[in-house]
Amino acid sequence: MAGYVYIVTNHKRGTLYIGVTADLERRIYEHREGVTPGFTSKYGCTQLVWYEEHGSIGTAIQREKSLKRWYRQWKIELIEAMNPDWRDLYHELW
């Protein structure tokens, strides 16, 4: 089963949340709708600004754990390498 690591934010260079899922489209929809109370609901992190697909959920989980240890600036550089304008990529998933 494939896995995805993703970053959502509330605005450009705003609060960042890193997550992992097997169903990226569904999970981002849940963030956007505030389905689950928690960090992303509290800080309004609804915009998908970066994601990465992995061949297995296990590999995706390892990558997520690694990224969570990165300095904030490194995360910003990762996002801007893929998405320099910080566009919301949600509608580009399909």
ABEGO torsion letter per residue (X at the ends): XBBBBBBBBABBGBBBBBBBBABAAAAAAAAAAGABBEAAAAAGBABBABBBBBABAAAAAAAAAAAAABBAAAAAAAAAAABAAGBBAAAAAX
